[in-house]
Amino acid sequence: MKRFAVQSCEVPILELRKYINRNEDALRVVDPLKFEELVASVFSDTFGYRVESMSYGRPDRGIDIVFIGLTSGDKIAVQVKRYNSPIKLGLIQQFLGALVSRDLRKGVLV
């Protein structure tokens, strides 16, 4: 039997979500690409958005995920960060610039 490895990029997303629900501190060791997938999964299931595009680790120009509302058609850009300290103003300004450059009006910094 294979041991569950939260830091693996091969762990199934639903199993990862269940594990993180029970072990919140494990979020710090989740693979970065899997972390983006986790955020996408939560947005899709909780808020009813579908993923229009994901960076999957490629250069993202400041936007990791773009969602589109299933009923509204609204687009929401998401930048996923995992820091132990507060986000600096410069990062927020860069994210705002990425929104403007892609003509997007709504964004979430996770």
C-alpha positions as CSV (number, residue, x, y, z in Angstrom):
1,M,0.0,0.0,0.0
2,K,1.4,3.4,-1.0
3,R,1.7,6.0,1.8
4,F,-0.2,9.2,1.3
5,A,2.3,12.0,0.6
6,V,0.8,15.5,0.8
7,Q,3.9,17.0,-0.9
8,S,3.5,14.8,-3.9
9,C,2.3,16.3,-7.2
10,E,0.5,13.0,-7.9
11,V,-1.8,13.0,-4.9
12,P,-5.5,13.0,-6.0
13,I,-7.0,16.5,-5.4
14,L,-10.1,15.2,-3.6
15,E,-8.0,13.2,-1.2
16,L,-5.8,16.2,-0.7
17,R,-8.8,18.4,0.1
18,K,-10.0,15.9,2.7
19,Y,-6.5,15.7,4.3
20,I,-6.1,19.5,4.4
21,N,-9.5,19.8,6.1
22,R,-8.2,17.6,8.9
23,N,-4.6,18.8,8.9
24,E,-4.5,22.5,8.1
25,D,-0.8,22.8,8.8
26,A,0.0,20.4,6.0
27,L,-0.9,23.2,3.5
28,R,2.6,24.5,3.9
29,V,4.2,21.4,2.3
30,V,1.7,20.9,-0.6
31,D,3.5,20.9,-4.0
32,P,3.2,24.4,-5.6
33,L,1.4,23.2,-8.7
34,K,-0.9,21.0,-6.6
35,F,-1.6,24.0,-4.4
36,E,-2.9,25.9,-7.5
37,E,-5.0,22.9,-8.5
38,L,-6.4,22.8,-4.9
39,V,-7.4,26.5,-5.1
40,A,-9.0,25.9,-8.5
41,S,-10.9,22.9,-7.1
42,V,-12.3,24.9,-4.2
43,F,-13.3,27.8,-6.3
44,S,-15.0,25.5,-8.8
45,D,-16.9,23.4,-6.3
46,T,-17.7,26.2,-3.8
47,F,-18.5,29.2,-6.0
48,G,-19.6,27.6,-9.2
49,Y,-16.8,28.8,-11.5
50,R,-15.1,26.8,-14.1
51,V,-11.4,27.0,-14.9
52,E,-10.8,28.9,-18.1
53,S,-7.0,28.7,-17.8
54,M,-4.2,27.7,-15.4
55,S,-0.5,28.4,-15.5
56,Y,0.5,24.9,-14.3
57,G,3.9,26.3,-13.3
58,R,4.5,28.1,-16.7
59,P,5.4,31.7,-16.6
60,D,2.1,33.2,-15.6
61,R,2.7,37.0,-15.9
62,G,1.1,37.5,-12.5
63,I,-2.1,35.4,-12.9
64,D,-2.2,31.7,-12.0
65,I,-5.8,30.9,-12.7
66,V,-8.6,32.5,-14.6
67,F,-12.2,31.4,-13.8
68,I,-15.4,32.1,-15.6
69,G,-18.8,32.2,-13.9
70,L,-21.1,29.5,-15.1
71,T,-24.2,31.7,-14.9
72,S,-22.8,35.2,-15.1
73,G,-19.9,34.7,-17.5
74,D,-17.8,37.0,-15.2
75,K,-14.0,36.3,-15.4
76,I,-12.0,36.3,-12.2
77,A,-8.2,36.1,-12.1
78,V,-6.5,34.5,-9.2
79,Q,-2.9,34.7,-8.1
80,V,-1.9,32.0,-5.6
81,K,0.8,32.7,-3.0
82,R,1.8,30.8,0.1
83,Y,3.8,33.0,2.4
84,N,4.5,32.8,6.1
85,S,4.6,36.6,6.4
86,P,2.1,39.3,5.2
87,I,1.9,40.0,1.5
88,K,3.8,43.2,0.5
89,L,2.1,46.1,-1.2
90,G,4.4,45.6,-4.3
91,L,2.9,42.1,-4.9
92,I,-0.6,43.5,-4.8
93,Q,0.4,46.3,-7.2
94,Q,1.9,43.7,-9.6
95,F,-1.3,41.7,-9.5
96,L,-3.3,44.7,-10.3
97,G,-1.0,45.4,-13.2
98,A,-1.5,41.9,-14.4
99,L,-5.3,42.3,-14.3
100,V,-5.1,45.6,-16.3
101,S,-2.8,44.1,-18.9
102,R,-5.2,41.2,-19.5
103,D,-8.3,43.5,-19.4
104,L,-9.7,41.7,-16.4
105,R,-11.7,43.6,-13.8
106,K,-12.0,41.1,-10.9
107,G,-9.1,39.4,-9.1
108,V,-8.4,37.4,-5.9
109,L,-5.1,37.1,-4.3
110,V,-5.0,33.8,-2.4
